[in-house]
Amino acid sequence: MPLGHHRRRSHFVNLSHNTAATTYDRAVANRLTPPSVRPRALSRRRRSVVPRTTLTDDPFGHLDDHVRRYLTEGTANGETDRHNRRALDALRVVPRVLELAAAPVVSTAAHLLGRPVAAPLAIAPMAAQRLAHPDGELAVARAAARVGVPMVLSLSSTTPVETICDVAGLEVWFQVYPFADAGETDAVISRAIAAGASAVVLTVDLPPTGQTVAIGRAIELPPGAGYAHHGPAPAMATAFGWGDLARLIAAAEVPVLVKGITHPLDADRAVAAGAAGVIVSNHGGRVLDGLIAAIDALDDLDRHWRTPGTVACPRLVDGSIRTGVDVIRALALGAEGVLVGRTVLQALARGGEEAVFDRLSALVADVHHTLAVLGARSPAAVEREHVRWGSAGRR
């Protein structure tokens, strides 16, 4: 089937009755959320399976140690992963007061790749989610559809793209690494588009073979689970270049985002190759210690694309995004939205679909509260003037 074949999906569902269950989440949904969007009493719907604990508890504690380490740890000493969080914490928000007096209504609604979303966020691609919960990717997909945000399905998903695209109301982007055989890459992209994926996310920061464990070999999957889009040890490209990227983008008649950008000049080259957007990412600290923090790289790119003569494109960012404040930090530095990963995986391990729904609902409510405190009526109203680097941050 040609790469351009695409089945239209329905628009996102509206977010109007989300609730939360953890101590942190209840505070966001019930204490911080304005009455106009506050959920009804929890007694009117089944209470979540999420334990009434704080987010500092280990949601993976019930899993085998080798699985827990695979799901939670970065590469080597985990320094890049920790730096992602420190850099976010160093970026302080600066509210503007009395801005909402005339029109106090605040909305989290936004657009990603021109499509409406309940909030400026999407689920990051995460491999083998059935390691965390028997329902795996399907549980996350159903929760994302209920909240109204897109899901980026991993090439190394344990659930087929056809099954995920059949979830009503869900916007699906399909993440892919380039295979050694370009025809195999084209085939899996064609399959995803035929199933209903509305965008392709090409990850370009996969380490050279031999530097880390190849995908598909890092962990033993649960009984009955398998990779849905490749075998147990796929041969990945080791010489994929900018010309190959341009060819792939030209062949795919859906938007292609390039994930793994940390240098502004690489973002320029992605735009020149025809990318519909870039995702600023250091792979969640899972590639190399010592890498630049994702939010710092986003700052560099924002400064670069403010230079006259440069050509920008939509950009997203991931890397330790956990709260509404984190989302606003990214928006202030030019991001159209963020990808959230580990916090979703934690919720999945705690309690499947309902726990993921609760966590995403709380995050959207936290974005709403942060916008209100900031004096911004919507994500589009967030500007660079709304943030400053703190004493321990950049200069």
C-alpha positions as CSV (number, residue, x, y, z in Angstrom):
1,M,0.0,0.0,0.0
2,P,1.4,3.5,-0.9
3,L,2.8,5.6,1.9
4,G,0.2,8.2,1.4
5,H,-2.8,6.0,2.1
6,H,-4.4,7.5,5.3
7,R,-7.7,6.8,7.0
8,R,-9.1,9.8,8.8
9,R,-9.6,9.5,12.5
10,S,-12.2,11.3,14.6
11,H,-11.4,14.4,16.6
12,F,-10.3,14.3,20.1
13,V,-12.8,13.8,22.9
14,N,-13.6,16.8,25.1
15,L,-12.0,16.9,28.6
16,S,-14.7,18.0,31.1
17,H,-15.0,15.5,34.0
18,N,-11.5,14.2,34.8
19,T,-10.6,13.1,38.3
20,A,-7.4,12.1,40.1
21,A,-6.6,9.7,42.8
22,T,-3.2,10.1,44.3
23,T,-2.5,12.6,47.1
24,Y,-0.8,14.9,44.6
25,D,-3.4,14.4,41.9
26,R,-6.4,15.0,44.2
27,A,-4.8,18.3,45.3
28,V,-4.6,19.4,41.7
29,A,-8.0,18.3,40.6
30,N,-10.0,19.3,43.7
31,R,-8.1,22.1,45.5
32,L,-6.5,23.9,42.5
33,T,-9.0,23.4,39.7
34,P,-11.5,26.2,39.3
35,P,-15.2,25.2,40.0
36,S,-16.0,25.5,36.3
37,V,-13.9,22.4,35.5
38,R,-13.9,20.6,38.9
39,P,-15.1,17.0,38.7
40,R,-18.2,15.9,40.4
41,A,-18.0,13.9,43.5
42,L,-15.9,10.7,43.2
43,S,-18.9,8.7,44.4
44,R,-20.5,9.2,41.1
45,R,-17.9,7.1,39.3
46,R,-15.8,4.1,40.2
47,R,-12.9,5.1,42.4
48,S,-9.5,4.5,40.8
49,V,-7.4,1.5,41.4
50,V,-4.4,3.8,42.1
51,P,-3.2,3.4,45.8
52,R,-3.7,6.5,47.9
53,T,0.1,7.2,48.1
54,T,2.4,9.9,47.0
55,L,4.2,9.9,43.6
56,T,7.5,9.2,45.4
57,D,6.4,5.6,46.1
58,D,7.9,3.0,43.7
59,P,5.2,2.0,41.3
60,F,7.5,-0.7,39.9
61,G,8.2,-2.3,43.2
62,H,6.1,-5.4,42.4
63,L,8.0,-6.1,39.2
64,D,11.1,-8.3,38.8
65,D,14.3,-6.3,39.5
66,H,15.6,-6.6,35.9
67,V,12.3,-5.3,34.5
68,R,12.2,-2.4,37.0
69,R,15.7,-1.4,36.1
70,Y,14.9,-1.5,32.4
71,L,11.9,0.7,32.8
72,T,13.4,3.3,35.2
73,E,17.1,3.7,34.7
74,G,19.0,5.8,32.3
75,T,22.4,4.9,30.8
76,A,25.6,4.4,32.7
77,N,25.3,6.5,35.9
78,G,22.0,8.1,35.0
79,E,23.6,11.6,35.0
80,T,21.8,12.9,31.9
81,D,18.4,11.8,33.2
82,R,19.1,13.6,36.5
83,H,20.3,16.7,34.7
84,N,17.0,16.9,32.7
85,R,15.2,17.3,36.0
86,R,17.7,19.8,37.5
87,A,17.6,22.0,34.4
88,L,13.8,22.1,34.5
89,D,13.8,23.1,38.2
90,A,16.3,25.9,37.5
91,L,13.8,27.6,35.1
92,R,11.4,29.7,37.2
93,V,8.0,31.0,36.1
94,V,7.1,34.6,36.4
95,P,3.4,35.3,36.7
96,R,1.7,38.5,35.4
97,V,-1.0,39.6,37.8
98,L,-4.5,41.0,37.2
99,E,-4.4,39.8,33.6
100,L,-7.5,37.8,33.8
101,A,-9.9,40.3,35.4
102,A,-11.8,41.1,32.2
103,A,-12.0,37.5,30.9
104,P,-11.2,35.0,33.7
105,V,-11.9,31.9,31.6
106,V,-8.8,29.8,31.2
107,S,-8.5,26.9,28.7
108,T,-5.9,24.2,28.3
109,A,-7.0,23.5,24.7
110,A,-4.3,23.7,22.1
111,H,-3.2,22.4,18.7
112,L,-0.5,19.9,17.8
113,L,0.4,19.6,14.1
114,G,-2.8,21.7,13.4
115,R,-5.1,19.3,15.2
116,P,-7.1,20.2,18.4
117,V,-6.0,18.6,21.7
118,A,-7.3,19.0,25.2
119,A,-3.8,20.2,26.4
120,P,-0.4,20.7,24.7
121,L,0.9,17.2,25.5
122,A,1.2,13.8,23.9
123,I,2.2,10.3,25.2
124,A,5.9,9.7,24.4
125,P,6.8,6.5,22.6
126,M,7.7,3.8,25.1
127,A,8.6,0.2,24.1
128,A,7.1,-3.0,25.5
129,Q,4.6,-1.5,27.8
130,R,3.2,-4.9,28.7
131,L,6.3,-5.2,30.9
132,A,4.5,-2.7,33.2
133,H,1.0,-4.0,32.9
134,P,-0.8,-6.8,31.1
135,D,-2.9,-4.4,29.1
136,G,0.2,-2.4,28.1
137,E,-0.2,0.1,25.2
138,L,-3.9,-0.5,24.9
139,A,-4.6,0.7,28.4
140,V,-2.5,3.9,27.7
141,A,-4.3,4.4,24.4
142,R,-7.7,4.2,25.9
143,A,-6.8,6.6,28.7
144,A,-5.2,9.1,26.2
145,A,-8.4,9.0,24.1
146,R,-10.6,9.7,27.1
147,V,-8.4,12.7,28.1
148,G,-8.1,14.0,24.5
149,V,-4.3,13.9,23.8
150,P,-2.4,12.0,21.1
151,M,-0.3,8.9,21.7
152,V,3.0,8.2,20.0
153,L,3.1,4.4,19.5
154,S,6.5,2.9,19.7
155,L,7.9,0.7,16.9
156,S,8.7,-1.7,19.7
157,S,5.2,-1.8,20.9
158,T,3.8,-5.1,22.2
159,T,0.4,-4.1,20.7
160,P,-0.2,-3.8,17.0
161,V,-0.7,-0.4,15.5
162,E,-4.0,-1.6,14.0
163,T,-5.4,-2.3,17.5
164,I,-4.3,1.1,18.8
165,C,-5.7,3.0,15.9
166,D,-9.1,1.3,16.4
167,V,-9.4,3.0,19.8
168,A,-12.2,5.5,19.3
169,G,-11.3,9.2,19.4
170,L,-7.5,8.5,19.7
171,E,-5.0,10.4,17.6
172,V,-2.0,8.1,16.8
173,W,1.5,9.0,15.8
174,F,3.8,6.2,14.9
175,Q,7.4,6.2,16.0
176,V,10.0,4.4,14.0
177,Y,13.7,3.8,13.9
178,P,15.2,3.2,10.4
179,F,15.8,-0.4,9.7
180,A,19.0,-1.6,7.9
181,D,16.7,-2.5,5.0
182,A,15.1,0.8,3.8
183,G,12.3,-1.3,2.3
184,E,11.4,-2.6,5.7
185,T,11.2,0.9,7.1
186,D,8.9,1.9,4.2
187,A,6.7,-1.2,4.8
188,V,6.2,-0.5,8.6
189,I,5.4,3.2,7.9
190,S,2.9,2.1,5.2
191,R,1.3,-0.3,7.6
192,A,1.0,2.4,10.3
193,I,-0.5,4.9,7.9
194,A,-3.0,2.4,6.5
195,A,-4.1,1.6,10.1
196,G,-4.8,5.3,10.7
197,A,-1.7,6.9,12.1
198,S,-1.8,10.6,11.3
199,A,2.0,11.3,11.7
200,V,5.3,9.5,11.8
201,V,7.9,10.2,14.5
202,L,11.4,9.2,13.2
203,T,13.9,8.8,16.1
204,V,17.4,9.6,14.9
205,D,19.5,9.3,18.1
206,L,19.7,5.5,18.3
207,P,23.3,4.8,19.3
208,P,25.5,2.9,16.9
209,T,25.4,-0.9,17.1
210,G,27.7,-2.2,19.8
211,Q,27.5,1.0,22.0
212,T,24.3,-0.1,23.8
213,V,22.0,-3.1,23.7
214,A,20.1,-3.2,20.4
215,I,16.3,-2.7,20.6
216,G,14.5,-6.0,21.1
217,R,17.4,-7.6,23.0
218,A,17.3,-5.6,26.2
219,I,14.7,-7.5,28.2
220,E,12.7,-10.7,28.1
221,L,9.0,-10.0,27.5
222,P,6.2,-11.5,29.6
223,P,4.8,-14.9,28.5
224,G,2.5,-14.5,25.5
225,A,3.9,-11.0,24.6
226,G,5.9,-10.2,21.5
227,Y,7.0,-7.2,19.5
228,A,4.2,-6.3,17.1
229,H,6.2,-4.6,14.4
230,H,9.5,-6.4,14.3
231,G,11.2,-9.6,15.4
232,P,13.2,-10.2,18.7
233,A,16.5,-8.8,17.3
234,P,15.9,-6.5,14.3
235,A,18.7,-5.2,12.2
236,M,18.7,-1.4,12.5
237,A,20.4,1.1,10.2
238,T,23.9,2.3,11.1
239,A,24.5,4.7,8.2
240,F,21.2,6.6,8.0
241,G,21.9,10.1,6.9
242,W,20.3,13.4,5.9
243,G,19.6,12.2,2.4
244,D,17.9,9.1,3.7
245,L,15.8,11.4,5.9
246,A,14.7,13.6,3.0
247,R,13.8,10.5,1.0
248,L,11.7,9.0,3.8
249,I,9.9,12.4,4.4
250,A,9.1,12.7,0.7
251,A,7.7,9.2,0.5
252,A,5.4,9.6,3.5
253,E,2.3,11.7,2.8
254,V,1.7,12.4,6.5
255,P,3.7,14.8,8.6
256,V,7.1,13.4,9.8
257,L,8.6,14.7,13.0
258,V,12.3,14.2,13.7
259,K,12.9,13.1,17.3
260,G,16.3,13.3,19.0
261,I,17.4,16.8,18.1
262,T,19.6,18.7,20.6
263,H,21.6,21.1,18.3
264,P,20.0,24.0,16.5
265,L,21.9,23.4,13.3
266,D,20.5,19.8,13.2
267,A,17.0,21.3,13.6
268,D,17.8,23.6,10.6
269,R,18.8,20.5,8.5
270,A,15.6,18.7,9.5
271,V,13.5,21.6,8.3
272,A,15.5,21.7,5.1
273,A,14.8,18.0,4.6
274,G,11.1,18.6,4.9
275,A,10.3,17.7,8.5
276,A,6.9,18.9,9.8
277,G,8.4,19.3,13.2
278,V,11.2,18.4,15.5
279,I,11.2,16.8,19.0
280,V,14.0,18.1,21.2
281,S,15.1,15.0,23.2
282,N,18.2,13.3,24.6
283,H,16.3,10.0,24.7
284,G,15.4,10.4,28.4
285,G,19.0,10.0,29.4
286,R,19.1,6.5,28.0
287,V,21.8,7.0,25.4
288,L,24.8,8.7,27.0
289,D,25.9,10.4,30.3
290,G,26.9,14.1,30.0
291,L,24.3,15.1,27.3
292,I,22.8,18.6,27.3
293,A,19.5,18.7,29.2
294,A,16.5,18.7,26.9
295,I,15.1,22.0,28.2
296,D,18.5,23.7,27.7
297,A,18.6,22.4,24.1
298,L,15.1,23.8,23.6
299,D,16.3,27.1,24.9
300,D,19.2,27.1,22.5
301,L,16.8,26.3,19.6
302,D,14.4,29.0,20.6
303,R,17.2,31.6,20.7
304,H,18.5,30.4,17.3
305,W,15.2,30.5,15.6
306,R,14.6,34.1,16.8
307,T,17.6,35.1,14.6
308,P,16.5,36.8,11.4
309,G,16.8,34.6,8.3
310,T,16.2,31.3,10.1
311,V,13.3,29.1,9.2
312,A,11.5,27.5,12.1
313,C,9.0,24.6,12.4
314,P,6.8,23.3,15.2
315,R,8.9,21.8,18.1
316,L,8.1,19.6,21.0
317,V,10.2,18.5,23.9
318,D,10.5,15.6,26.3
319,G,12.7,14.7,29.3
320,S,11.4,14.5,32.9
321,I,8.2,16.4,32.1
322,R,6.0,15.7,35.2
323,T,3.9,18.8,36.1
324,G,1.9,21.6,34.7
325,V,4.7,24.0,35.5
326,D,7.0,21.8,33.4
327,V,4.6,22.1,30.5
328,I,4.5,25.9,30.8
329,R,8.3,26.0,31.0
330,A,8.5,24.3,27.7
331,L,5.9,26.4,26.0
332,A,7.7,29.6,27.2
333,L,10.8,28.4,25.4
334,G,9.0,28.0,22.1
335,A,7.6,24.4,22.3
336,E,4.2,23.7,20.8
337,G,3.8,20.9,23.3
338,V,5.5,18.2,25.3
339,L,5.8,14.4,25.4
340,V,5.2,12.7,28.7
341,G,6.6,9.2,29.3
342,R,7.8,7.9,32.6
343,T,5.0,9.4,34.6
344,V,2.6,7.6,32.4
345,L,4.5,4.4,32.7
346,Q,4.5,4.7,36.5
347,A,0.7,5.1,36.4
348,L,0.3,2.2,34.1
349,A,2.3,-0.1,36.5
350,R,0.2,1.1,39.4
351,G,-3.2,0.4,38.0
352,G,-3.6,0.2,34.2
353,E,-6.0,2.4,32.2
354,E,-7.8,4.0,35.1
355,A,-4.5,5.0,36.8
356,V,-3.2,6.5,33.5
357,F,-6.4,8.3,33.0
358,D,-6.2,9.8,36.5
359,R,-2.6,10.8,36.1
360,L,-3.2,12.5,32.7
361,S,-6.3,14.2,34.1
362,A,-4.3,15.6,37.0
363,L,-1.6,16.8,34.7
364,V,-4.1,18.7,32.5
365,A,-5.7,20.2,35.6
366,D,-2.3,21.2,36.8
367,V,-1.6,22.9,33.4
368,H,-5.0,24.8,33.9
369,H,-4.0,25.9,37.3
370,T,-0.5,27.0,36.2
371,L,-2.0,29.0,33.3
372,A,-4.4,30.8,35.7
373,V,-1.6,31.7,38.2
374,L,0.6,32.8,35.3
375,G,-2.2,35.2,34.0
376,A,-2.4,33.3,30.6
377,R,-5.8,32.4,29.2
378,S,-4.5,29.6,27.1
379,P,-1.2,27.8,26.1
380,A,-0.9,30.1,23.1
381,A,-0.7,33.0,25.5
382,V,2.5,31.7,27.2
383,E,5.6,33.7,26.2
384,R,9.2,33.8,26.9
385,E,8.7,36.6,29.4
386,H,6.9,34.2,31.6
387,V,10.1,32.4,32.6
388,R,13.5,33.3,34.1
389,W,16.6,31.2,34.8
390,G,17.1,30.9,38.5
391,S,20.4,31.4,40.4
392,A,21.5,27.8,39.6
393,G,20.4,28.0,36.0
394,R,21.6,29.3,32.7
395,R,22.9,32.8,31.9
